Amino acid sequence: MTATVIHRIENGKLAEKWSDKDVLGFLQQLDVIPPLGGPPE
C-alpha cells in the first residue's frame, strides 16, 4: 500500500499529523474491488 505521512513538530512535540493512503489501490490489489473501468467490451 502506498502512503504518505507528514508530522509537524513544534517546541519538540508533535503538533500535527497528516496522512494519506491509497486504500482503493490496496483493495484492488486484493481483488476486493474490481479495477475502475472494467474490461473493454
SEMARBA-707279 format. One line per 8 residues: number of its first residue (from 1); their letters; for each residue x, y, z of N, C-alpha, C. Coordinates in steps of 0.02 Angstrom, whole numbers, plus 50000, padded with zeros to 5 digits. Layout:
NUM) a) X,Y,Z,X,Y,Z,X,Y,Z; ...
***
This chain:
1) mtatvihr) 50042,49942,50000,50000,50000,50000,50045,50061,50000; 50028,50110,49958,50064,50173,49956,50034,50221,50006; 50077,50254,50044,50052,50302,50094,50103,50358,50103; 50078,50416,50124,50120,50473,50141,50099,50497,50209; 50148,50509,50253,50134,50534,50320,50179,50594,50333; 50150,50648,50358,50188,50709,50374,50175,50727,50446; 50228,50737,50484,50223,50758,50554,50249,50829,50560; 50214,50871,50596,50239,50938,50611,50257,50941,50684
9) iengklae) 50320,50957,50697,50346,50960,50765,50350,51034,50785; 50325,51050,50845,50328,51117,50871,50352,51114,50943; 50404,51151,50958,50433,51151,51026,50451,51080,51049; 50476,51039,51003,50497,50972,51021,50441,50921,51030; 50379,50942,51014,50322,50896,51022,50283,50891,50957; 50249,50835,50948,50207,50826,50890,50148,50873,50894; 50142,50919,50845,50087,50967,50844,50032,50946,50797; 50050,50917,50740,50000,50895,50691,50027,50834,50653
17) kwsdkdvl) 49980,50795,50626,49998,50738,50585,49949,50734,50528; 49975,50728,50467,49933,50718,50408,49953,50652,50377; 49903,50615,50352,49919,50552,50318,49870,50541,50260; 49894,50507,50210,49854,50491,50151,49874,50421,50130; 49824,50378,50120,49836,50309,50099,49797,50293,50036; 49825,50251,49994,49791,50229,49933,49752,50165,49948; 49697,50173,49984,49656,50115,50005,49622,50083,49944; 49600,50124,49896,49568,50097,49836,49616,50051,49799
25) gflqqldv) 49678,50074,49788,49727,50032,49753,49742,49969,49792; 49745,49974,49858,49758,49916,49901,49703,49864,49894; 49640,49886,49896,49583,49840,49890,49580,49810,49820; 49600,49848,49769,49602,49821,49701,49656,49767,49696; 49713,49776,49729,49766,49726,49728,49743,49661,49761; 49699,49667,49811,49673,49608,49846,49613,49577,49810; 49594,49606,49753,49535,49584,49715,49470,49590,49754; 49468,49637,49801,49406,49650,49839,49362,49696,49797
33) ipplggpp) 49393,49742,49760,49359,49789,49716,49388,49781,49646; 49346,49776,49594,49373,49769,49526,49406,49834,49505; 49454,49830,49457,49485,49891,49431,49433,49938,49400; 49445,50002,49407,49399,50052,49378,49397,50045,49303; 49339,50054,49273,49332,50050,49201,49315,49980,49177; 49335,49930,49213,49319,49860,49195,49353,49840,49130; 49340,49779,49108,49371,49755,49046,49338,49789,48985; 49376,49798,48930,49347,49827,48870,49294,49781,48840
41) e) 49242,49812,48813,49187,49772,48784,49193,49767,48710
***
